[in-house]
Amino acid sequence: MRILVTGAATGIGRATAVELTKRGHEVVAGARRVERLDDLDVAARVTLDVTDEKSVAAAVGEAGDLDGVVNNAGVSEPGPIEDYPIDVLRRVLDTNVVGPVMVSQAVIAPMRERGGGVIVNVGSVQGRIGIPFGGAYCASKHALEGFSEVLRYEVGHFGIRVVLIEPGYIASGPAYDPGRERVSHGDHLAVYDELRRQWDGADDQVAGAVRPGPEVVAAAIADAFDDPATPFRVRVGADADMVLSVRSTMDDETFEATMRQVLNLTW
């Protein structure tokens, strides 16, 4: 299969490009700064800014006939909602939600006309639960969940499979744009210092001190292409499986109380 991977310069995207290539697929690696892909042994490399409609159209056109897409490119910039910069919120949503929509729109018609294809969207456990300071990222991944569900209904009729990958905490951290540093916002708001103190390291308590690397996510993504029986949602990581399994058995209040107890949150 010929597969476009967005955000292929680092983390999950890079590991996915490597894994798919190992399995014999033709990988077209895309990144906003294409020079960061120079050391990747892939079929092709394209400049791709998923927030720019012209860039998406050009990259998909250059990629040729695609059998699959991995919508992986994303950004994460944490901070309290109280004064979260609206321009940053728009950037996160543009990259993590509008980007996958535009890339999917660019490939659906050709896939439909050929009678098949695979679209894999890289979500997150934070697409099913909310965490402190994760308002923008959680909102974007919740939106990606809904978009993926709708897309599955609409294009399955044409033989196009949609798979949503839901990783937990991965050693590389969430996928992010390699052209920008991950930054935190709202650090000047001292009223949230105690919550920051309590929340610091909470992900390690859930995921464990030794987190899986991006390779485990890459393997799950590659499996989604290789196995037509792959379910719509694929959890990756013991922490994702644990948290989402618990979440599905509890109402909102019970789940929140349980997480507060596990993480020693008194805020």
C-alpha positions as CSV (number, residue, x, y, z in Angstrom):
1,M,0.0,0.0,0.0
2,R,1.1,3.6,-0.6
3,I,0.5,5.5,2.6
4,L,0.8,9.2,3.5
5,V,2.0,9.8,7.1
6,T,1.5,13.4,8.4
7,G,3.8,14.7,11.2
8,A,6.4,12.2,10.2
9,A,9.5,14.1,11.5
10,T,9.3,13.0,15.1
11,G,7.7,10.7,17.7
12,I,4.8,8.5,16.6
13,G,4.8,9.8,13.0
14,R,8.5,8.9,12.5
15,A,8.1,5.5,14.2
16,T,5.1,4.8,12.0
17,A,6.9,5.7,8.8
18,V,9.7,3.3,9.8
19,E,7.4,0.5,10.8
20,L,5.2,0.7,7.6
21,T,8.3,0.7,5.5
22,K,9.7,-2.4,7.3
23,R,6.4,-4.1,6.5
24,G,6.8,-3.4,2.8
25,H,4.5,-0.5,2.3
26,E,5.4,2.6,0.3
27,V,5.5,5.5,2.7
28,V,5.1,9.1,1.8
29,A,6.4,11.1,4.8
30,G,5.0,14.5,5.3
31,A,6.2,17.3,7.6
32,R,6.0,21.1,7.8
33,R,9.8,21.2,7.6
34,V,10.6,18.6,5.0
35,E,14.4,18.8,5.7
36,R,13.7,17.0,9.0
37,L,12.8,13.9,6.9
38,D,16.1,13.6,5.1
39,D,17.3,10.7,7.2
40,L,14.1,8.7,6.7
41,D,14.3,5.7,4.4
42,V,10.9,6.1,2.7
43,A,9.4,6.1,-0.8
44,A,8.9,9.9,-0.8
45,R,9.0,13.0,1.3
46,V,6.7,16.0,1.0
47,T,6.3,19.4,2.6
48,L,3.0,19.3,4.4
49,D,1.5,21.9,6.7
50,V,-1.9,20.4,7.7
51,T,-3.2,23.9,8.7
52,D,-2.7,25.2,5.1
53,E,-5.3,24.1,2.5
54,K,-2.9,24.7,-0.4
55,S,-0.1,22.8,1.3
56,V,-2.4,19.8,1.8
57,A,-3.6,19.9,-1.8
58,A,0.0,20.1,-3.1
59,A,1.3,17.3,-0.8
60,V,-1.5,14.9,-1.6
61,G,-1.1,15.7,-5.3
62,E,2.6,15.0,-5.1
63,A,2.1,11.8,-3.1
64,G,0.4,10.1,-6.0
65,D,-2.3,7.4,-5.7
66,L,-2.7,6.8,-2.1
67,D,-4.2,3.6,-0.5
68,G,-4.0,5.0,3.0
69,V,-3.4,8.0,5.2
70,V,-2.2,8.4,8.8
71,N,-3.5,11.6,10.3
72,N,-0.9,12.0,13.0
73,A,0.4,15.6,13.0
74,G,-0.6,17.5,16.1
75,V,0.4,20.0,18.8
76,S,-0.1,20.2,22.5
77,E,0.2,23.4,24.5
78,P,-1.2,23.0,28.0
79,G,-2.5,25.7,30.3
80,P,-5.6,26.7,32.4
81,I,-8.7,27.6,30.5
82,E,-9.1,30.9,32.4
83,D,-6.7,32.9,30.3
84,Y,-5.7,30.4,27.6
85,P,-4.7,32.4,24.5
86,I,-7.4,32.2,21.9
87,D,-4.9,32.3,19.1
88,V,-3.2,29.3,20.5
89,L,-6.5,27.5,20.9
90,R,-7.2,28.1,17.3
91,R,-3.8,26.8,16.3
92,V,-4.3,23.6,18.3
93,L,-7.8,23.0,16.8
94,D,-6.5,23.9,13.3
95,T,-3.7,21.4,13.6
96,N,-5.4,18.6,15.5
97,V,-8.9,18.7,14.0
98,V,-9.2,20.8,10.9
99,G,-5.9,19.3,9.6
100,P,-7.2,15.7,9.6
101,V,-10.4,16.9,8.1
102,M,-8.6,18.6,5.2
103,V,-6.3,15.7,4.6
104,S,-9.2,13.2,4.6
105,Q,-11.2,15.4,2.2
106,A,-8.3,15.4,-0.2
107,V,-8.1,11.6,-0.4
108,I,-11.7,10.4,0.0
109,A,-12.9,10.9,-3.6
110,P,-9.9,9.0,-5.2
111,M,-10.3,6.2,-2.7
112,R,-14.1,6.1,-3.3
113,E,-13.5,5.9,-7.0
114,R,-11.0,3.0,-6.6
115,G,-13.3,1.2,-4.2
116,G,-11.2,1.2,-1.1
117,G,-8.7,2.8,1.2
118,V,-7.7,3.2,4.9
119,I,-7.8,6.4,7.0
120,V,-6.1,6.1,10.4
121,N,-6.6,9.0,12.8
122,V,-4.2,9.2,15.8
123,G,-6.4,10.2,18.8
124,S,-5.6,10.0,22.4
125,V,-6.9,8.7,25.7
126,Q,-7.5,12.4,26.3
127,G,-10.1,12.2,23.6
128,R,-12.3,10.3,26.0
129,I,-11.4,12.0,29.3
130,G,-10.4,15.5,30.5
131,I,-7.3,16.4,32.5
132,P,-6.3,19.7,34.2
133,F,-4.5,22.1,31.9
134,G,-5.4,20.0,28.9
135,G,-8.4,22.0,27.7
136,A,-7.2,22.7,24.2
137,Y,-5.6,19.3,23.5
138,C,-8.5,17.4,25.1
139,A,-11.1,19.4,23.1
140,S,-9.2,18.7,19.9
141,K,-9.0,15.0,20.5
142,H,-12.6,14.8,21.6
143,A,-13.5,16.5,18.4
144,L,-11.3,14.0,16.4
145,E,-13.3,11.2,18.0
146,G,-16.6,12.6,16.8
147,F,-15.2,13.3,13.3
148,S,-13.8,9.8,13.0
149,E,-17.1,8.2,14.0
150,V,-19.0,10.3,11.5
151,L,-16.5,9.6,8.8
152,R,-16.7,5.9,9.4
153,Y,-20.5,6.0,8.9
154,E,-20.2,8.0,5.7
155,V,-17.4,6.3,3.8
156,G,-17.6,2.7,4.9
157,H,-20.2,2.1,2.2
158,F,-17.5,2.8,-0.4
159,G,-15.0,0.3,1.1
160,I,-13.0,2.9,2.9
161,R,-12.0,1.8,6.4
162,V,-11.5,4.4,9.3
163,V,-9.5,3.4,12.4
164,L,-9.1,5.6,15.4
165,I,-5.9,4.9,17.5
166,E,-6.2,5.9,21.2
167,P,-2.7,5.9,22.8
168,G,-2.1,6.4,26.5
169,Y,1.0,8.2,27.7
170,I,3.8,7.5,25.4
171,A,7.5,8.1,26.1
172,S,7.7,10.6,23.3
173,G,4.8,12.6,24.6
174,P,1.8,13.6,22.4
175,A,2.6,14.2,18.8
176,Y,3.6,17.8,18.1
177,D,4.8,20.1,15.4
178,P,8.6,19.8,15.2
179,G,8.8,23.4,14.1
180,R,7.6,24.7,17.5
181,E,8.6,24.1,21.0
182,R,6.0,22.8,23.3
183,V,5.1,25.5,25.8
184,S,2.9,25.9,28.7
185,H,0.5,28.9,29.1
186,G,-0.9,30.6,32.2
187,D,2.2,30.0,34.4
188,H,1.7,33.5,35.7
189,L,-1.6,32.6,37.3
190,A,-0.5,31.8,40.8
191,V,-4.0,30.7,41.8
192,Y,-3.4,27.4,40.0
193,D,0.0,26.7,41.5
194,E,-1.4,24.2,44.0
195,L,-3.2,22.3,41.2
196,R,0.1,22.3,39.2
197,R,1.9,20.9,42.1
198,Q,-0.6,18.2,42.7
199,W,-0.9,17.3,39.0
200,D,2.8,17.3,38.3
201,G,3.8,13.7,37.7
202,A,0.2,12.4,37.7
203,D,0.7,10.9,34.3
204,D,3.6,8.8,35.7
205,Q,1.3,7.5,38.4
206,V,-1.1,6.3,35.7
207,A,1.3,5.1,33.1
208,G,4.2,4.0,35.3
209,A,7.7,5.2,35.5
210,V,8.7,3.4,32.3
211,R,6.4,4.4,29.5
212,P,6.1,2.6,26.2
213,G,7.8,4.3,23.2
214,P,6.2,5.4,20.0
215,E,7.0,2.1,18.4
216,V,4.1,0.4,20.1
217,V,1.7,3.0,18.6
218,A,3.4,2.6,15.2
219,A,2.9,-1.2,15.4
220,A,-0.8,-0.7,16.1
221,I,-1.1,1.7,13.2
222,A,0.6,-0.7,10.9
223,D,-1.6,-3.5,12.1
224,A,-4.6,-1.4,11.1
225,F,-3.4,-1.4,7.5
226,D,-2.5,-5.0,7.5
227,D,-5.6,-6.4,9.1
228,P,-9.0,-5.6,7.6
229,A,-10.6,-6.9,10.7
230,T,-9.1,-4.1,12.9
231,P,-11.9,-2.6,15.1
232,F,-12.8,1.1,14.8
233,R,-11.2,2.0,18.1
234,V,-7.8,0.7,19.1
235,R,-6.4,1.4,22.5
236,V,-2.6,1.5,22.8
237,G,-0.9,1.1,26.2
238,A,-1.9,-0.6,29.4
239,D,-2.8,2.8,30.9
240,A,-5.1,3.6,28.1
241,D,-6.8,0.3,28.4
242,M,-7.1,0.6,32.2
243,V,-8.4,4.2,32.2
244,L,-10.9,3.8,29.4
245,S,-12.2,0.5,30.8
246,V,-12.8,2.0,34.2
247,R,-14.3,5.1,32.6
248,S,-16.9,3.0,30.7
249,T,-18.2,1.4,33.9
250,M,-18.7,4.6,36.0
251,D,-20.8,7.7,35.9
252,D,-19.0,11.0,35.8
253,E,-19.0,11.7,39.5
254,T,-17.7,8.2,40.4
255,F,-15.0,8.3,37.8
256,E,-13.8,11.7,38.9
257,A,-13.8,10.7,42.6
258,T,-11.8,7.5,41.7
259,M,-9.2,9.4,39.7
260,R,-8.8,12.0,42.5
261,Q,-8.2,9.2,45.0
262,V,-5.8,7.3,42.8
263,L,-3.8,10.5,42.0
264,N,-4.1,12.0,45.5
265,L,-5.8,15.1,44.1
266,T,-7.4,17.3,46.8
267,W,-7.9,20.3,44.5
